[in-house]
């Protein structure tokens, strides 16, 4: 498969399986990290085109991993989208203010999810804070 590479940082197996299936069917390549420990080998490999980042991880927050991604030369300019069940008023704004380039709430709605991913890949403009 030769589509864009998307890193999915997600600890929940069911959530990952759905995301992996949807992205795979749409022609994207997917690599997974469950947490910060699993992220290290990804940082040493091929740089992604997009990162989908769960904000609630067992060994640290998604915001901590966002800081690691932004500190790494190869992933610094890669769009990072919060993929999270945090859907209370203000959560989207909080994640965008922290440096995420977008926000997708769980539970995942298949058509919206794929449209949002395609929009982020088309735009490739980190830091604009626009939900696509």
N, C-alpha and C positions, 0 to 999 in steps of 0.2 A: 504494500500500500504506500502511496506516495503523497497523500494529502497533508495538510498542515498538522504539526505536532501540537497537541494540547496536553498540558500537565493538569491532572485532577488530584488535588490534595484533599482527600476525603477519608475519614476513618470508618464510616458506616458502610458495610458491604452491600446492603440493599440499595442505598443511594448510589454507590459507585457502579453497581451492575446496571442500573437504569441509565446513568449518564454514559457509561462505556458503550452500552448497546445503541443509544441514540446517536452518539458521536460516530461510532463505527459504521452504522447504517448510512450516515451522511457523508462518509468518506474521509473522516478525520482519523489521524493516528492518536492513540491515547497512551500516556504513561501515568502511573499512579504512585502517589506517596500517601501513606496513612497519617504521617506526622513529620515532625522535624528530623527525626532519625532517618526516615525513608527519603527525605528530601535531599540529603547529602549526595547520594549517588546520582540523582537527577542533575544536580548542579554541575557534576563533572562530565555529563554527557551532552547530547545535542540540545541546543537551546530551543525552547518552545516558541510557538507563535502566539500562544495565549495560555494563561494560567487560570484555572477555576479553583478557588480557595475556600474551603469550609472555614467558618470563623470559630467553631466550637470543636476543638480537638482535645484528645485525652492528655497529651503531653505539652500543652502550651496553647496559647490562643492563636488564631489565624493572623492577628495583627503582629504577633512576634515573628511569624513566618514571613509575613509581608515585608517586615524590616530586613529579614535575611535576603529575600529576593531582590529588594532594592539596593542592598549593599553589594551584591554580586555583580561584577561587570557584565557578565553574559545575559543576566535576566533583568538588569536594571530598567531597561526600556520596554520590556515585554508587558503588555496589558494584563492586569490582574483583576479578575472579577470575583467579588464576594459571592459565594454560592452558599446560602445560609438559611437556617430556620429562624434566625433572628429577624422577625418581621413586625416588631412593634414600632410605633410612631418614633421617628428619629433615628432608627437603626441604619437605614439606608444612608442618611446624611452623615452619620458618625463614621461609617466605613469609607465613604467617599472622602471625607475630610482627613481620614487617616492615611489616604494614599491609594485606595482601590480606584480602579478606572471604571468600575461599574458594579452592579448589584443585581442578582437574581435570587428571588426568594424560593424557599422550599415550602410545600411540596412542589416538585417540578411538574409543570404542564408542558407536555412534549413539544407542541407546535411553537409555543412562545419561547421555550428554551432554545430550540434550534434556530429560530429567527434571531434571538438575542446574540447567540454565539456567532452567527454569520455576520451580524451587524458589527460586532467588535472586531472581527477579522477584516471586514471591509474597511472600517475606519482606521484601524491601527494608529490611533492617536491617544497615547497614554496621557492621563492627567486631565482630560477634559471633563470627567465626572458625569458624562451623559449615559443614562441607562438606555440601552438599545434592545 
